[in-house]
Amino acid sequence: MSLKKIEKKILACKRLAPDDALALFQSDDIFTIGRLANIAAERKNGKNAYFIQNHHINPTNICINRCKFCAFSRSKGEKGAYELSIKEIINKLRAQMPVISSQKSVVRKKLQSLTPNPRSLFSEVHIVGGLHPDWPLEYYLEMLEKIKKKFPNIHIKAFTAVEIDYFSKISGLPLAETLLQLKNAGLDSMPGGGAEIFNARVRNRICPEKISGKKWLDVMEKAHGIGIKTNATMLYGHLETYGQRTEHMLKLRDLQDRTGGFQAFIPLAFHPMNTELGIRKKGVRGQGSGVSIGYTSGIDDLKTIAIARLFLDNFPHIKAYWIMLGEKIAQLALMFGADDLDGTIIEEKITHSAGALSGNAMTRVQLIHLIEKAGKIPVERDSFYRRI
């Protein structure tokens, strides 16, 4: 299939239609797609490739839902179930960041230059977990307040739209009030998890107990409305079609047109190990066809990232989440439209429960090396993409 008409649109800075995105998915011309995505990425961010020093905390894997793609969740009392107290969360953060977060900036810079372990100087904590059946909203408010008190300079990116909706239900508060209370307690921004695939038919097959795609978008719109920036995700490589991927991104683009509240889009490659969807099935790729269940291919990963960069023209950043992609594909993605590798990601549990083969963390030096070898300029950032 010739991509000439689509290429002309991209070079003229014209918005792609859903049919254009679908044509790109169906095309085998990965090099042209990658070249065009790189052009689009460099228009927005030059040759910069961003990273952050961050720490993941998953407070509990106990969850009332049983999503079929999830290998992380457990029922209360089940083998492998755990729950962290707020004190344990604080201790985890303190172990990685002794004394530094509360120092004045000049002292912090000095400590950063002296420390033998630069990875410990993270600027963001990323908190997501299961929907615990017993924890009230007050537990999460106290968690935020105590983290802010102990580490006032740390940016707290926490709670998916699914968690926020759950907090609203267990507290009896409207979504907007729930979000406002969390923001006042210390919530700085939100991750993009829980979006999965918006298509109702597929969503009902892979996560029937989870909130609908419409509700996910509603939570994000309300968060943006009170000044909480968020990310957005798409889980691909399970039961969805290319058309459903396109439909998903179109809904994100439409919301971004209205609110401007999304900072980055993160395509998440499905990992099947230890999940109910972990059986490989035959499928034929193409319009309206299913996608084989199993690990995605490197070509599909790169194509999805590139098309996201071309189609989501109002998103500032496209993230290559190295935990899910692996270090080498994430590095290649920097030449296929991605401009962010995420970060050090200390102690990630959710993806590794489903068989991720990547490491559990990367150092600042390793991230810089990956970026430079891809011909990009490494930029350490804060949570709002400001240069550190």
C-alpha positions as a Markdown table, in Angstrom:
| # | Residue | x | y | z |
|---|---|---|---|---|
| 1 | Met | 0.0 | 0.0 | 0.0 |
| 2 | Ser | 1.4 | 3.4 | -1.0 |
| 3 | Leu | 1.8 | 5.9 | 1.9 |
| 4 | Lys | 2.4 | 8.9 | -0.4 |
| 5 | Lys | -0.9 | 10.7 | 0.4 |
| 6 | Ile | -0.4 | 10.2 | 4.1 |
| 7 | Glu | 3.2 | 11.3 | 3.8 |
| 8 | Lys | 2.1 | 14.5 | 2.1 |
| 9 | Lys | -0.3 | 15.2 | 5.0 |
| 10 | Ile | 2.4 | 14.7 | 7.6 |
| 11 | Leu | 4.9 | 16.9 | 5.9 |
| 12 | Ala | 2.3 | 19.6 | 5.5 |
| 13 | Cys | 1.5 | 19.3 | 9.2 |
| 14 | Lys | -2.1 | 18.2 | 8.5 |
| 15 | Arg | -4.0 | 16.0 | 10.9 |
| 16 | Leu | -4.4 | 12.4 | 10.1 |
| 17 | Ala | -7.8 | 10.8 | 9.8 |
| 18 | Pro | -8.6 | 7.5 | 11.5 |
| 19 | Asp | -8.5 | 5.8 | 8.0 |
| 20 | Asp | -4.9 | 7.1 | 7.7 |
| 21 | Ala | -3.9 | 5.5 | 11.0 |
| 22 | Leu | -5.5 | 2.2 | 10.0 |
| 23 | Ala | -3.7 | 2.3 | 6.6 |
| 24 | Leu | -0.4 | 2.8 | 8.5 |
| 25 | Phe | -1.1 | -0.2 | 10.8 |
| 26 | Gln | -1.8 | -2.3 | 7.7 |
| 27 | Ser | 1.3 | -1.2 | 5.9 |
| 28 | Asp | 4.5 | -3.2 | 5.9 |
| 29 | Asp | 6.6 | -0.2 | 5.2 |
| 30 | Ile | 8.0 | 0.2 | 8.7 |
| 31 | Phe | 10.9 | 2.3 | 7.6 |
| 32 | Thr | 8.8 | 5.0 | 6.0 |
| 33 | Ile | 6.4 | 5.0 | 9.0 |
| 34 | Gly | 9.4 | 5.3 | 11.3 |
| 35 | Arg | 11.0 | 8.1 | 9.3 |
| 36 | Leu | 7.8 | 10.1 | 9.3 |
| 37 | Ala | 7.3 | 9.5 | 13.0 |
| 38 | Asn | 10.9 | 10.7 | 13.7 |
| 39 | Ile | 10.2 | 13.9 | 11.7 |
| 40 | Ala | 7.0 | 14.5 | 13.8 |
| 41 | Ala | 8.8 | 13.8 | 17.0 |
| 42 | Glu | 11.7 | 16.2 | 16.2 |
| 43 | Arg | 9.2 | 18.9 | 15.3 |
| 44 | Lys | 7.9 | 18.8 | 18.8 |
| 45 | Asn | 11.0 | 18.1 | 20.9 |
| 46 | Gly | 14.1 | 18.3 | 18.6 |
| 47 | Lys | 16.5 | 15.5 | 19.2 |
| 48 | Asn | 15.8 | 15.5 | 22.9 |
| 49 | Ala | 15.0 | 12.2 | 24.6 |
| 50 | Tyr | 13.7 | 12.5 | 28.1 |
| 51 | Phe | 14.1 | 10.4 | 31.3 |
| 52 | Ile | 13.4 | 10.8 | 35.0 |
| 53 | Gln | 14.8 | 9.3 | 38.1 |
| 54 | Asn | 11.7 | 7.7 | 39.7 |
| 55 | His | 10.6 | 5.0 | 42.1 |
| 56 | His | 7.6 | 2.7 | 41.8 |
| 57 | Ile | 5.6 | 1.8 | 44.8 |
| 58 | Asn | 2.7 | -0.8 | 44.5 |
| 59 | Pro | 1.1 | -0.6 | 48.0 |
| 60 | Thr | -0.9 | -3.8 | 47.6 |
| 61 | Asn | -1.7 | -6.5 | 45.1 |
| 62 | Ile | -5.0 | -7.3 | 46.8 |
| 63 | Cys | -7.7 | -6.4 | 44.4 |
| 64 | Ile | -11.5 | -6.8 | 44.1 |
| 65 | Asn | -11.2 | -7.1 | 40.3 |
| 66 | Arg | -9.9 | -10.0 | 38.3 |
| 67 | Cys | -8.8 | -8.7 | 35.0 |
| 68 | Lys | -7.8 | -11.5 | 32.6 |
| 69 | Phe | -4.6 | -9.9 | 31.4 |
| 70 | Cys | -3.3 | -9.2 | 35.0 |
| 71 | Ala | -0.8 | -11.4 | 36.7 |
| 72 | Phe | -0.3 | -9.1 | 39.6 |
| 73 | Ser | -3.6 | -9.1 | 41.5 |
| 74 | Arg | -4.5 | -11.5 | 44.4 |
| 75 | Ser | -7.5 | -12.0 | 46.7 |
| 76 | Lys | -7.2 | -11.3 | 50.4 |
| 77 | Gly | -5.6 | -14.3 | 52.1 |
| 78 | Glu | -4.4 | -15.8 | 48.8 |
| 79 | Lys | -0.8 | -17.0 | 48.6 |
| 80 | Gly | 1.4 | -14.2 | 47.4 |
| 81 | Ala | -1.0 | -11.4 | 48.6 |
| 82 | Tyr | 0.6 | -8.5 | 50.3 |
| 83 | Glu | -0.3 | -5.0 | 51.7 |
| 84 | Leu | 2.1 | -2.3 | 52.7 |
| 85 | Ser | 1.6 | -0.1 | 55.7 |
| 86 | Ile | 2.3 | 3.6 | 55.2 |
| 87 | Lys | 5.3 | 3.2 | 57.5 |
| 88 | Glu | 6.6 | 0.5 | 55.1 |
| 89 | Ile | 6.1 | 2.8 | 52.1 |
| 90 | Ile | 8.0 | 5.6 | 53.8 |
| 91 | Asn | 10.8 | 3.2 | 54.7 |
| 92 | Lys | 11.0 | 2.0 | 51.1 |
| 93 | Leu | 11.4 | 5.6 | 49.9 |
| 94 | Arg | 13.8 | 6.5 | 52.6 |
| 95 | Ala | 16.0 | 3.5 | 51.8 |
| 96 | Gln | 16.5 | 4.9 | 48.3 |
| 97 | Met | 16.7 | 8.5 | 49.2 |
| 98 | Pro | 18.3 | 9.1 | 52.5 |
| 99 | Val | 18.0 | 12.7 | 53.7 |
| 100 | Ile | 18.3 | 14.2 | 50.3 |
| 101 | Ser | 14.7 | 15.1 | 49.5 |
| 102 | Ser | 14.4 | 17.7 | 52.3 |
| 103 | Gln | 17.6 | 19.5 | 51.6 |
| 104 | Lys | 17.9 | 22.8 | 49.9 |
| 105 | Ser | 18.6 | 22.6 | 46.2 |
| 106 | Val | 22.2 | 23.7 | 46.5 |
| 107 | Val | 22.9 | 20.9 | 49.1 |
| 108 | Arg | 20.9 | 18.4 | 47.0 |
| 109 | Lys | 23.1 | 19.1 | 43.9 |
| 110 | Lys | 26.2 | 18.7 | 46.0 |
| 111 | Leu | 25.0 | 15.4 | 47.4 |
| 112 | Gln | 24.0 | 14.3 | 43.9 |
| 113 | Ser | 27.6 | 14.9 | 42.7 |
| 114 | Leu | 29.0 | 12.9 | 45.6 |
| 115 | Thr | 26.7 | 10.0 | 45.9 |
| 116 | Pro | 28.0 | 6.6 | 44.6 |
| 117 | Asn | 24.5 | 5.7 | 43.6 |
| 118 | Pro | 22.9 | 8.5 | 41.6 |
| 119 | Arg | 19.8 | 6.2 | 41.1 |
| 120 | Ser | 18.8 | 7.0 | 44.7 |
| 121 | Leu | 18.2 | 10.7 | 43.9 |
| 122 | Phe | 14.8 | 10.2 | 42.3 |
| 123 | Ser | 12.5 | 13.1 | 41.9 |
| 124 | Glu | 9.2 | 11.2 | 41.4 |
| 125 | Val | 7.4 | 8.4 | 43.2 |
| 126 | His | 4.8 | 6.5 | 41.1 |
| 127 | Ile | 2.1 | 4.8 | 43.1 |
| 128 | Val | -0.5 | 2.4 | 41.8 |
| 129 | Gly | -2.0 | -0.8 | 43.2 |
| 130 | Gly | -4.9 | -3.1 | 43.6 |
| 131 | Leu | -8.4 | -2.0 | 44.6 |
| 132 | His | -8.1 | -3.1 | 48.3 |
| 133 | Pro | -11.5 | -4.2 | 49.8 |
| 134 | Asp | -10.8 | -2.7 | 53.2 |
| 135 | Trp | -8.8 | 0.4 | 52.8 |
| 136 | Pro | -10.9 | 3.6 | 53.0 |
| 137 | Leu | -10.2 | 6.8 | 51.1 |
| 138 | Glu | -8.6 | 8.2 | 54.4 |
| 139 | Tyr | -5.8 | 5.6 | 54.1 |
| 140 | Tyr | -4.8 | 7.0 | 50.7 |
| 141 | Leu | -5.1 | 10.6 | 51.9 |
| 142 | Glu | -2.9 | 9.8 | 54.9 |
| 143 | Met | -0.4 | 8.1 | 52.6 |
| 144 | Leu | 0.0 | 11.2 | 50.4 |
| 145 | Glu | 0.2 | 13.6 | 53.4 |
| 146 | Lys | 2.9 | 11.5 | 55.1 |
| 147 | Ile | 5.0 | 11.1 | 51.9 |
| 148 | Lys | 4.8 | 14.9 | 51.3 |
| 149 | Lys | 5.8 | 15.6 | 54.9 |
| 150 | Lys | 8.8 | 13.3 | 54.9 |
| 151 | Phe | 9.8 | 14.1 | 51.3 |
| 152 | Pro | 8.5 | 17.6 | 50.4 |
| 153 | Asn | 10.4 | 17.9 | 47.2 |
| 154 | Ile | 9.2 | 14.6 | 45.7 |
| 155 | His | 6.5 | 14.7 | 43.0 |
| 156 | Ile | 3.8 | 12.2 | 43.7 |
| 157 | Lys | 2.3 | 10.7 | 40.5 |
| 158 | Ala | -0.3 | 8.3 | 41.8 |
| 159 | Phe | -3.6 | 6.3 | 41.2 |
| 160 | Thr | -5.1 | 5.3 | 37.9 |
| 161 | Ala | -8.5 | 6.4 | 36.8 |
| 162 | Val | -9.7 | 3.0 | 37.9 |
| 163 | Glu | -8.5 | 3.6 | 41.5 |
| 164 | Ile | -9.9 | 7.1 | 41.6 |
| 165 | Asp | -13.3 | 5.9 | 40.6 |
| 166 | Tyr | -13.1 | 3.2 | 43.3 |
| 167 | Phe | -12.1 | 5.8 | 45.9 |
| 168 | Ser | -15.2 | 7.8 | 44.9 |
| 169 | Lys | -17.4 | 4.8 | 45.3 |
| 170 | Ile | -16.1 | 3.7 | 48.7 |
| 171 | Ser | -16.1 | 7.2 | 50.1 |
| 172 | Gly | -19.5 | 8.2 | 48.6 |
| 173 | Leu | -18.0 | 11.4 | 47.3 |
| 174 | Pro | -18.4 | 12.7 | 43.7 |
| 175 | Leu | -15.4 | 12.2 | 41.4 |
| 176 | Ala | -14.5 | 15.8 | 41.4 |
| 177 | Glu | -14.5 | 16.1 | 45.2 |
| 178 | Thr | -12.5 | 12.8 | 45.5 |
| 179 | Leu | -9.9 | 14.2 | 43.1 |
| 180 | Leu | -9.8 | 17.5 | 45.0 |
| 181 | Gln | -9.2 | 15.9 | 48.4 |
| 182 | Leu | -6.4 | 13.8 | 46.9 |
| 183 | Lys | -4.8 | 16.9 | 45.3 |
| 184 | Asn | -5.0 | 18.8 | 48.6 |
| 185 | Ala | -3.4 | 15.8 | 50.4 |
| 186 | Gly | -0.4 | 15.9 | 48.0 |
| 187 | Leu | -1.3 | 14.3 | 44.7 |
| 188 | Asp | 0.6 | 16.1 | 41.9 |
| 189 | Ser | -0.3 | 14.1 | 38.8 |
| 190 | Met | -1.8 | 10.8 | 37.7 |
| 191 | Pro | -0.4 | 8.0 | 35.6 |
| 192 | Gly | -2.4 | 6.7 | 32.6 |
| 193 | Gly | -3.1 | 3.1 | 33.6 |
| 194 | Gly | -6.4 | 1.4 | 33.4 |
| 195 | Ala | -7.3 | 2.6 | 29.9 |
| 196 | Glu | -6.5 | -0.8 | 28.3 |
| 197 | Ile | -8.7 | -0.8 | 25.2 |
| 198 | Phe | -11.8 | 1.4 | 25.1 |
| 199 | Asn | -13.8 | -0.8 | 22.7 |
| 200 | Ala | -16.6 | -2.2 | 24.9 |
| 201 | Arg | -16.7 | -5.7 | 23.4 |
| 202 | Val | -13.0 | -6.4 | 23.9 |
| 203 | Arg | -12.9 | -4.6 | 27.3 |
| 204 | Asn | -15.7 | -6.9 | 28.5 |
| 205 | Arg | -13.7 | -9.9 | 27.5 |
| 206 | Ile | -10.4 | -8.9 | 29.1 |
| 207 | Cys | -11.5 | -6.9 | 32.1 |
| 208 | Pro | -15.3 | -7.2 | 32.6 |
| 209 | Glu | -15.1 | -5.8 | 36.2 |
| 210 | Lys | -13.1 | -2.7 | 35.4 |
| 211 | Ile | -14.7 | 0.7 | 34.7 |
| 212 | Ser | -15.8 | 1.3 | 31.2 |
| 213 | Gly | -13.6 | 3.2 | 28.7 |
| 214 | Lys | -16.2 | 6.1 | 28.9 |
| 215 | Lys | -15.8 | 6.3 | 32.7 |
| 216 | Trp | -12.0 | 6.3 | 32.3 |
| 217 | Leu | -12.2 | 9.3 | 30.0 |
| 218 | Asp | -14.6 | 11.0 | 32.4 |
| 219 | Val | -12.2 | 10.6 | 35.3 |
| 220 | Met | -9.4 | 12.0 | 33.3 |
| 221 | Glu | -11.5 | 14.9 | 32.1 |
| 222 | Lys | -12.4 | 15.8 | 35.6 |
| 223 | Ala | -8.8 | 15.5 | 36.7 |
| 224 | His | -7.7 | 17.9 | 34.0 |
| 225 | Gly | -10.5 | 20.3 | 35.0 |
| 226 | Ile | -9.0 | 20.8 | 38.4 |
| 227 | Gly | -5.4 | 21.1 | 37.1 |
| 228 | Ile | -4.2 | 17.6 | 37.6 |
| 229 | Lys | -2.0 | 16.6 | 34.6 |
| 230 | Thr | -2.2 | 12.9 | 33.6 |
| 231 | Asn | -0.7 | 10.4 | 31.1 |
| 232 | Ala | -2.7 | 8.1 | 28.9 |
| 233 | Thr | -2.1 | 4.5 | 27.9 |
| 234 | Met | -3.3 | 1.7 | 25.5 |
| 235 | Leu | -2.8 | -2.0 | 26.2 |
| 236 | Tyr | -2.2 | -3.7 | 22.8 |
| 237 | Gly | -1.3 | -7.1 | 21.5 |
| 238 | His | -4.1 | -9.2 | 23.1 |
| 239 | Leu | -7.6 | -9.5 | 21.5 |
| 240 | Glu | -7.9 | -6.1 | 19.9 |
| 241 | Thr | -7.8 | -5.2 | 16.2 |
| 242 | Tyr | -5.9 | -2.4 | 14.5 |
| 243 | Gly | -9.2 | -0.6 | 14.0 |
| 244 | Gln | -9.8 | -0.7 | 17.8 |
| 245 | Arg | -6.4 | 0.6 | 18.5 |
| 246 | Thr | -7.2 | 3.5 | 16.1 |
| 247 | Glu | -10.6 | 4.1 | 17.8 |
| 248 | His | -8.8 | 4.2 | 21.2 |
| 249 | Met | -6.3 | 6.8 | 20.1 |
| 250 | Leu | -9.0 | 8.9 | 18.5 |
| 251 | Lys | -10.9 | 9.1 | 21.8 |
| 252 | Leu | -7.7 | 10.2 | 23.5 |
| 253 | Arg | -7.0 | 12.8 | 20.9 |
| 254 | Asp | -10.6 | 14.2 | 21.1 |
| 255 | Leu | -10.3 | 14.6 | 24.9 |
| 256 | Gln | -6.9 | 16.2 | 24.6 |
| 257 | Asp | -8.4 | 18.7 | 22.1 |
| 258 | Arg | -10.9 | 19.7 | 24.9 |
| 259 | Thr | -8.6 | 19.7 | 27.9 |
| 260 | Gly | -4.9 | 19.7 | 27.0 |
| 261 | Gly | -4.3 | 17.8 | 30.2 |
| 262 | Phe | -2.4 | 14.7 | 28.9 |
| 263 | Gln | 1.4 | 14.9 | 29.0 |
| 264 | Ala | 2.4 | 11.7 | 27.4 |
| 265 | Phe | 0.9 | 8.7 | 25.6 |
| 266 | Ile | 2.3 | 5.3 | 26.6 |
| 267 | Pro | 1.5 | 2.2 | 24.4 |
| 268 | Leu | 1.8 | -0.8 | 26.7 |
| 269 | Ala | 2.7 | -4.1 | 25.1 |
| 270 | Phe | 0.7 | -7.0 | 26.5 |
| 271 | His | 2.7 | -9.6 | 28.5 |
| 272 | Pro | 0.7 | -12.9 | 28.8 |
| 273 | Met | 2.7 | -15.0 | 31.3 |
| 274 | Asn | 0.7 | -16.0 | 34.4 |
| 275 | Thr | -2.5 | -14.4 | 33.0 |
| 276 | Glu | -5.8 | -15.9 | 31.9 |
| 277 | Leu | -5.1 | -14.6 | 28.3 |
| 278 | Gly | -1.7 | -16.4 | 28.2 |
| 279 | Ile | -2.6 | -18.9 | 25.5 |
| 280 | Arg | -1.3 | -18.2 | 22.1 |
| 281 | Lys | -3.9 | -18.3 | 19.4 |
| 282 | Lys | -3.7 | -18.1 | 15.6 |
| 283 | Gly | -4.8 | -14.9 | 14.0 |
| 284 | Val | -4.4 | -13.0 | 10.8 |
| 285 | Arg | -3.5 | -9.4 | 11.0 |
| 286 | Gly | -5.4 | -6.8 | 9.1 |
| 287 | Gln | -8.5 | -4.7 | 9.1 |
| 288 | Gly | -11.0 | -6.1 | 11.5 |
| 289 | Ser | -8.9 | -9.2 | 12.2 |
| 290 | Gly | -7.8 | -10.4 | 15.7 |
| 291 | Val | -4.3 | -10.1 | 16.9 |
| 292 | Ser | -2.5 | -13.2 | 18.2 |
| 293 | Ile | -2.3 | -13.5 | 21.9 |
| 294 | Gly | 1.2 | -13.5 | 23.2 |
| 295 | Tyr | 4.3 | -11.3 | 23.3 |
| 296 | Thr | 4.1 | -8.6 | 20.7 |
| 297 | Ser | 6.7 | -8.5 | 18.0 |
| 298 | Gly | 9.4 | -5.8 | 17.9 |
| 299 | Ile | 8.0 | -4.6 | 14.6 |
| 300 | Asp | 4.5 | -4.2 | 16.1 |
| 301 | Asp | 5.9 | -2.3 | 19.0 |
| 302 | Leu | 7.8 | 0.1 | 16.8 |
| 303 | Lys | 4.9 | 0.5 | 14.4 |
| 304 | Thr | 2.4 | 1.2 | 17.3 |
| 305 | Ile | 4.7 | 3.9 | 18.8 |
| 306 | Ala | 5.3 | 5.5 | 15.4 |
| 307 | Ile | 1.7 | 5.6 | 14.5 |
| 308 | Ala | 0.8 | 7.0 | 17.9 |
| 309 | Arg | 3.3 | 9.9 | 17.3 |
| 310 | Leu | 1.8 | 10.6 | 13.9 |
| 311 | Phe | -1.9 | 10.3 | 14.9 |
| 312 | Leu | -1.8 | 11.9 | 18.4 |
| 313 | Asp | -0.5 | 15.3 | 17.1 |
| 314 | Asn | -1.8 | 17.1 | 20.2 |
| 315 | Phe | 0.2 | 15.0 | 22.7 |
| 316 | Pro | 3.5 | 16.6 | 23.7 |
| 317 | His | 5.3 | 13.3 | 24.3 |
| 318 | Ile | 5.2 | 9.6 | 23.3 |
| 319 | Lys | 6.8 | 7.3 | 25.8 |
| 320 | Ala | 8.7 | 4.1 | 25.1 |
| 321 | Tyr | 8.2 | 2.2 | 28.4 |
| 322 | Trp | 11.4 | 0.2 | 28.5 |
| 323 | Ile | 10.0 | -2.1 | 31.3 |
| 324 | Met | 7.5 | -3.5 | 28.8 |
| 325 | Leu | 9.4 | -3.2 | 25.6 |
| 326 | Gly | 12.9 | -4.2 | 26.8 |
| 327 | Glu | 15.9 | -1.9 | 26.6 |
| 328 | Lys | 16.8 | -2.6 | 23.0 |
| 329 | Ile | 13.3 | -2.0 | 21.5 |
| 330 | Ala | 12.8 | 1.0 | 23.6 |
| 331 | Gln | 16.1 | 2.4 | 22.3 |
| 332 | Leu | 15.0 | 1.8 | 18.7 |
| 333 | Ala | 11.7 | 3.5 | 19.5 |
| 334 | Leu | 13.6 | 6.7 | 20.0 |
| 335 | Met | 14.1 | 6.6 | 16.2 |
| 336 | Phe | 10.4 | 5.7 | 15.6 |
| 337 | Gly | 8.7 | 8.7 | 17.2 |
| 338 | Ala | 9.2 | 8.2 | 20.9 |
| 339 | Asp | 10.9 | 10.9 | 22.9 |
| 340 | Asp | 10.8 | 9.6 | 26.5 |
| 341 | Leu | 12.2 | 6.4 | 28.0 |
| 342 | Asp | 10.4 | 6.9 | 31.4 |
| 343 | Gly | 13.1 | 6.5 | 34.0 |
| 344 | Thr | 15.0 | 4.4 | 36.5 |
| 345 | Ile | 11.7 | 2.7 | 37.6 |
| 346 | Ile | 13.0 | 1.3 | 40.8 |
| 347 | Glu | 11.0 | -1.8 | 42.0 |
| 348 | Glu | 8.4 | -2.2 | 39.3 |
| 349 | Lys | 6.2 | -5.3 | 40.1 |
| 350 | Ile | 3.1 | -5.3 | 37.9 |
| 351 | Thr | 4.7 | -6.0 | 34.5 |
| 352 | His | 7.3 | -8.3 | 35.9 |
| 353 | Ser | 4.5 | -10.4 | 37.4 |
| 354 | Ala | 3.3 | -11.1 | 33.8 |
| 355 | Gly | 6.8 | -12.2 | 32.6 |
| 356 | Ala | 8.6 | -9.0 | 31.6 |
| 357 | Leu | 12.2 | -9.9 | 30.7 |
| 358 | Ser | 13.6 | -6.4 | 31.3 |
| 359 | Gly | 15.5 | -5.6 | 34.5 |
| 360 | Asn | 13.8 | -4.1 | 37.6 |
| 361 | Ala | 15.7 | -0.8 | 37.3 |
| 362 | Met | 18.1 | 1.2 | 35.3 |
| 363 | Thr | 20.7 | 3.7 | 36.5 |
| 364 | Arg | 20.9 | 7.3 | 35.2 |
| 365 | Val | 24.2 | 6.4 | 33.5 |
| 366 | Gln | 22.5 | 3.4 | 31.6 |
| 367 | Leu | 19.6 | 5.6 | 30.4 |
| 368 | Ile | 22.0 | 8.3 | 29.2 |
| 369 | His | 24.0 | 5.6 | 27.3 |
| 370 | Leu | 20.9 | 4.2 | 25.6 |
| 371 | Ile | 19.8 | 7.6 | 24.5 |
| 372 | Glu | 23.2 | 8.7 | 23.2 |
| 373 | Lys | 23.7 | 5.5 | 21.2 |
| 374 | Ala | 20.4 | 6.2 | 19.5 |
| 375 | Gly | 21.7 | 9.5 | 18.3 |
| 376 | Lys | 19.5 | 11.5 | 20.6 |
| 377 | Ile | 20.2 | 14.1 | 23.3 |
| 378 | Pro | 19.6 | 12.8 | 26.9 |
| 379 | Val | 17.5 | 15.3 | 29.0 |
| 380 | Glu | 16.9 | 14.5 | 32.6 |
| 381 | Arg | 13.4 | 15.9 | 33.4 |
| 382 | Asp | 11.0 | 16.5 | 36.2 |
| 383 | Ser | 7.5 | 15.2 | 36.2 |
| 384 | Phe | 6.3 | 18.1 | 34.0 |
| 385 | Tyr | 9.1 | 17.7 | 31.4 |
| 386 | Arg | 11.1 | 20.6 | 32.7 |
| 387 | Arg | 14.8 | 20.1 | 32.3 |
| 388 | Ile | 16.7 | 19.2 | 35.5 |
